[in-house]
Amino acid sequence: MKRAYFSFLCTAVLAFLIGAILTGCASFPKKTAKETRSIMLTDAAHILSQMTTEEKVAQIFVIAPEQLLPTTAAQTEASAALSKAAAQYPVAGFILFAPNIQTPEQTRAFTKALSSLTPIPALLAVDEEGGRVARLARNGQFFLPKFKSMEAVGNTGDRENARGAGQLIGSYLASFGFTVDFAPDVDVNTNPENIVIGDRSFGSDPRLVADMAGAFLSGLHSTGVKGCIKHFPGHGDTKGDTHADYVAVTKSWSELTECELIPFTQNLSSADCVMVAHVTCAAVDADAPASLSKTLITEKLRGELGYTGVILTDALNMGAIEKNYGSGEASVRAFEAGNDMLLMPKDFYAAYDAVLHAVKSGRISGERLNESVLRILTLKGY
């Protein structure tokens, strides 16, 4: 019955969405806005060769649209001021949250406009995991199907239900112009006192979580939407919330490989990007949270586990980072640690200036910057 329900739900919604995808989500033209300098969009290496240092630095950031403006008010349209700022600071992408998303028509218009503000079209990202983290499905104006939770999907034990969930979510995201879903959550929910993951996880069995996450990714990919596995190296066995402040993981690397890391290692070859958590793995690197740890990102994730795709931080405006480092230094350290993309530093301009200064002063090498920008351009399909 559980599988039949998911099959019916997916079939019905996909039939409705096919028309929306074909009519409301025609591929966005790779054109430049009038305010931006022209860059020939051919292949990644050629694009990289045409970019200035300033453009390369901007390209490593994914931010909320309002972070380019002198306001905290959520933006819902591409105003002249936003267009001008995006032309000067051509970021890699924009992430939208519930306040940015009002109605279907407004969202389609906004994502289409955002994608054309920069010479290299921006990634359009959203947290749409299904369950309690679903920016579109939880908006009553969209009349979209809702999943109780990914834990409920995991409880069915059927990979096809997870694949169907990914396909359904990817289909409606694509119809509204989104290109990246910061999902699935591959944390293993092993701590009953966990207040931040809980039913966002597919379950407490790492093999089940790995299988379900892989199927979810397959469903997303079938719609053309890219997926991001999170929160490396695992946020499931914690009590605290990194949105608020410091959170520690007590397990050794060896212990992590036997549980928390299994969903990551099994899905690295199909993940479009990996998001790194702000948890501190005291037994691996006690001096920095994972998102700022060269040991965990460059030595472990890149080196030992062999991941070659895009790595990005969890939101840098979260308490675990902002309270202890500040936007500028946190962004420089995160990039030095091995992240390619920096997500939402609290003060984008301070973060941008700090990274640009680090590059011009030699603290960050031009070669290192080029490596990340090339990965980002490749993620965008060049």
Solvent accessible surface area in square Angstrom, and as a share of the most:
residue,aa,sasa,rsa
1,M,198,0.89
2,K,121,0.51
3,R,128,0.47
4,A,61,0.47
5,Y,117,0.44
6,F,19,0.08
7,S,58,0.37
8,F,146,0.61
9,L,26,0.13
10,C,11,0.07
11,T,94,0.55
12,A,48,0.37
13,V,20,0.12
14,L,34,0.17
15,A,68,0.53
16,F,151,0.63
17,L,2,0.01
18,I,101,0.51
19,G,37,0.36
20,A,20,0.15
21,I,48,0.24
22,L,133,0.66
23,T,115,0.67
24,G,32,0.31
25,C,30,0.18
26,A,71,0.55
27,S,108,0.70
28,F,45,0.19
29,P,67,0.42
30,K,111,0.47
31,K,138,0.58
32,T,53,0.31
33,A,20,0.16
34,K,205,0.87
35,E,104,0.47
36,T,16,0.09
37,R,105,0.38
38,S,86,0.55
39,I,7,0.04
40,M,118,0.53
41,L,40,0.20
42,T,74,0.43
43,D,71,0.37
44,A,10,0.07
45,A,65,0.50
46,H,70,0.31
47,I,0,0.00
48,L,22,0.11
49,S,88,0.57
50,Q,49,0.22
51,M,15,0.07
52,T,60,0.35
53,T,48,0.28
54,E,67,0.30
55,E,21,0.09
56,K,30,0.13
57,V,0,0.00
58,A,1,0.00
59,Q,1,0.01
60,I,0,0.00
61,F,0,0.00
62,V,2,0.01
63,I,0,0.00
64,A,4,0.03
65,P,0,0.00
66,E,26,0.12
67,Q,33,0.14
68,L,5,0.02
69,L,26,0.13
70,P,140,0.88
71,T,55,0.32
72,T,137,0.80
73,A,58,0.45
74,A,38,0.29
75,Q,29,0.13
76,T,35,0.20
77,E,119,0.53
78,A,31,0.24
79,S,39,0.25
80,A,88,0.68
81,A,59,0.46
82,L,0,0.00
83,S,19,0.12
84,K,145,0.61
85,A,13,0.10
86,A,0,0.00
87,A,22,0.17
88,Q,125,0.56
89,Y,39,0.15
90,P,9,0.06
91,V,0,0.00
92,A,0,0.00
93,G,0,0.00
94,F,0,0.00
95,I,2,0.01
96,L,1,0.00
97,F,50,0.21
98,A,55,0.43
99,P,85,0.54
100,N,1,0.01
101,I,4,0.02
102,Q,93,0.42
103,T,47,0.27
104,P,26,0.16
105,E,125,0.56
106,Q,34,0.15
107,T,0,0.00
108,R,62,0.23
109,A,65,0.51
110,F,3,0.01
111,T,0,0.00
112,K,114,0.48
113,A,32,0.25
114,L,0,0.00
115,S,5,0.03
116,S,40,0.26
117,L,11,0.06
118,T,1,0.00
119,P,4,0.03
120,I,4,0.02
121,P,22,0.14
122,A,6,0.05
123,L,11,0.05
124,L,1,0.00
125,A,2,0.02
126,V,0,0.00
127,D,16,0.08
128,E,0,0.00
129,E,2,0.01
130,G,5,0.05
131,G,8,0.08
132,R,108,0.39
133,V,20,0.11
134,A,4,0.03
135,R,65,0.24
136,L,0,0.00
137,A,6,0.04
138,R,148,0.54
139,N,29,0.15
140,G,53,0.51
141,Q,106,0.47
142,F,12,0.05
143,F,180,0.75
144,L,14,0.07
145,P,21,0.13
146,K,119,0.50
147,F,17,0.07
148,K,178,0.75
149,S,6,0.04
150,M,4,0.02
151,E,61,0.27
152,A,30,0.23
153,V,1,0.00
154,G,1,0.01
155,N,101,0.52
156,T,30,0.18
157,G,55,0.53
158,D,29,0.15
159,R,119,0.44
160,E,74,0.33
161,N,2,0.01
162,A,0,0.00
163,R,77,0.28
164,G,3,0.03
165,A,0,0.00
166,G,0,0.00
167,Q,41,0.18
168,L,0,0.00
169,I,0,0.00
170,G,0,0.00
171,S,3,0.02
172,Y,3,0.01
173,L,0,0.00
174,A,11,0.09
175,S,0,0.00
176,F,11,0.05
177,G,4,0.04
178,F,5,0.02
179,T,47,0.27
180,V,4,0.02
181,D,0,0.00
182,F,3,0.01
183,A,0,0.00
184,P,2,0.01
185,D,3,0.02
186,V,0,0.00
187,D,1,0.00
188,V,0,0.00
189,N,32,0.16
190,T,50,0.29
191,N,21,0.11
192,P,132,0.83
193,E,101,0.45
194,N,16,0.08
195,I,119,0.60
196,V,13,0.07
197,I,1,0.00
198,G,17,0.16
199,D,48,0.25
200,R,25,0.09
201,S,0,0.00
202,F,0,0.00
203,G,11,0.10
204,S,73,0.47
205,D,69,0.36
206,P,24,0.15
207,R,148,0.54
208,L,50,0.25
209,V,0,0.00
210,A,0,0.00
211,D,49,0.26
212,M,1,0.00
213,A,0,0.00
214,G,16,0.15
215,A,3,0.03
216,F,1,0.00
217,L,1,0.01
218,S,58,0.37
219,G,0,0.00
220,L,0,0.00
221,H,68,0.30
222,S,70,0.45
223,T,32,0.19
224,G,61,0.59
225,V,2,0.01
226,K,53,0.23
227,G,0,0.00
228,C,0,0.00
229,I,0,0.00
230,K,4,0.02
231,H,11,0.05
232,F,0,0.00
233,P,1,0.00
234,G,3,0.03
235,H,5,0.02
236,G,0,0.00
237,D,43,0.22
238,T,3,0.02
239,K,125,0.53
240,G,27,0.26
241,D,37,0.19
242,T,1,0.01
243,H,104,0.46
244,A,57,0.44
245,D,56,0.29
246,Y,134,0.51
247,V,6,0.04
248,A,40,0.31
249,V,4,0.03
250,T,117,0.68
251,K,45,0.19
252,S,39,0.25
253,W,29,0.10
254,S,68,0.44
255,E,85,0.38
256,L,1,0.01
257,T,53,0.31
258,E,123,0.55
259,C,21,0.13
260,E,3,0.02
261,L,1,0.01
262,I,18,0.09
263,P,0,0.00
264,F,0,0.00
265,T,64,0.37
266,Q,82,0.36
267,N,5,0.03
268,L,17,0.09
269,S,118,0.76
270,S,49,0.32
271,A,11,0.09
272,D,32,0.17
273,C,0,0.00
274,V,0,0.00
275,M,5,0.02
276,V,0,0.00
277,A,0,0.00
278,H,1,0.01
279,V,0,0.00
280,T,4,0.02
281,C,0,0.00
282,A,49,0.38
283,A,65,0.50
284,V,29,0.17
285,D,23,0.12
286,A,71,0.55
287,D,128,0.67
288,A,13,0.10
289,P,10,0.06
290,A,0,0.00
291,S,0,0.00
292,L,12,0.06
293,S,1,0.01
294,K,122,0.52
295,T,37,0.22
296,L,0,0.00
297,I,0,0.00
298,T,48,0.28
299,E,101,0.45
300,K,40,0.17
301,L,0,0.00
302,R,42,0.15
303,G,53,0.51
304,E,101,0.45
305,L,41,0.20
306,G,45,0.43
307,Y,10,0.04
308,T,114,0.66
309,G,23,0.22
310,V,3,0.02
311,I,0,0.00
312,L,0,0.00
313,T,0,0.00
314,D,16,0.08
315,A,13,0.10
316,L,1,0.01
317,N,56,0.29
318,M,11,0.05
319,G,9,0.08
320,A,6,0.04
321,I,0,0.00
322,E,47,0.21
323,K,138,0.58
324,N,84,0.43
325,Y,56,0.21
326,G,22,0.21
327,S,10,0.06
328,G,14,0.14
329,E,65,0.29
330,A,0,0.00
331,S,0,0.00
332,V,4,0.02
333,R,97,0.36
334,A,0,0.00
335,F,0,0.00
336,E,58,0.26
337,A,2,0.02
338,G,7,0.07
339,N,0,0.00
340,D,0,0.00
341,M,3,0.01
342,L,0,0.00
343,L,5,0.02
344,M,18,0.08
345,P,0,0.00
346,K,133,0.56
347,D,69,0.36
348,F,3,0.01
349,Y,71,0.27
350,A,41,0.32
351,A,0,0.00
352,Y,12,0.04
353,D,83,0.43
354,A,27,0.21
355,V,0,0.00
356,L,26,0.13
357,H,129,0.58
358,A,3,0.02
359,V,18,0.10
360,K,131,0.55
361,S,71,0.46
362,G,54,0.52
363,R,120,0.44
364,I,4,0.02
365,S,57,0.37
366,G,41,0.39
367,E,126,0.57
368,R,48,0.17
369,L,3,0.01
370,N,49,0.25
371,E,76,0.34
372,S,0,0.00
373,V,0,0.00
374,L,68,0.34
375,R,60,0.22
376,I,0,0.00
377,L,0,0.00
378,T,80,0.47
379,L,16,0.08
380,K,26,0.11
381,G,57,0.54
382,Y,41,0.15
